[in-house]
Amino acid sequence: MKILIVSYDFYPEAKPNTYRWFNIAKKWVDEGIEVHVITANKNAYLEFEEIEGVKIYRTTEYFLGNLKYKFRGNLQINSLDMNKQRITFKVAVKKMFRKIYDLTWSNLYWPDHSFLWQFSAVPMASKIIDENKIDKLITVSWTFSAHRIGYKLANKHKNLYWLADTIDPFSYNAKVNNTFLYGKLNRAFEKKIFEKADLNCVLTDRIRKKYVSLFPNLENKIVVNNNVFIPTDYNYSNEKSLEEKKIKIVFLGTLSTSTRSPENLLILLKKLVIRYPDLNFTFDFYGDLTDTVILFQQYPQLLNDHIKLNGFIDRTQLNLVIKNADVLLNIGNNNEYQEPSKLIEYMYSGKKILNICSIMNDTSAELLKIYPLSLSIFSDEIDRMESVEKMVDFFQKDAIIDEESLKSILKDYLFENVANKYLSFISERKQ
């Protein structure tokens, strides 16, 4: 079997698609399968390299596509002086560029910001298919442009078995492009993808049900494979009791004013400080927080006394940060069809998880129903003082989960099971 994977995000980027597909690709190579990957150069990476047997080809987005990375590259969260609550010149430049981008280019492109990548990826992928006699194609969305590449390749290479893996939904996601202009086109072309692909894979049963309602005649071509987690031997237990130190709550990930906003949390914490002025706690945030800095700055007392914005950390530091936390924080997405991959890692640690919902149909809350050490506070509960009481009780209550229970809860998300499930999908013969 020879496989070509098309994914806009890939190694060495610290993205969910990378974590999922790079590890799966390495596993398949170890099992004797030949794996090639087409991804984007993003103005930063080598055009070709082979990592642990995985052959990675990176193609250009040309001048306009690369321009966003020219500005983005040096404007990370570590350029923010968080303790002084001010925005540096670099961040101001980024915000100005982003505003111009949002008002102009992002209202015109289709299907998404990576559409120019298609023009270099399709000929490269076609060449790889011909030269290496590729018989299996996997396209990974997000970004949806990967599926458009797959559509063109499937039309040209008739014997190719194509699995379209939809990590993030497209046609019913209001954030992908200018839906006023392209709403009908989004739905029509996504249907074409689902019809043309030999099999379509989505992350959750909820997403599958949504697509089946949109494309009822394609029900047999839509399957589910879960978020993936790779267990480690790391000991996350922390022997210090809550009485010996302040309560430490940790957030890991990306915050955005449009999709994953901390606003509900900040409202709740303001109430918490008023109700319990002597409670000793801190919220540590790690990740890409740049877009939400102004929101945090509207709560100077919280920033001074209880919130630390730390920026990016690498995976070598991640385990220690989780180990030192008493509670892990998740902020729900405002899209009811997106399930945060980091929640599986949170659960594996055996730590308590506080989930702040942005919407009522929160996918994180749905997933956390299987995990007993969790508390979800929904958007209509934020203004209630009872939510503060519930949260403080959750912080202070001792709670543990045994290893066997964890394994049972997470079995469908374990790396081996997810990788083998994909392999069973693409082992089908072309009809």
Disulfide bonds with the S-S distance in Angstrom:
none
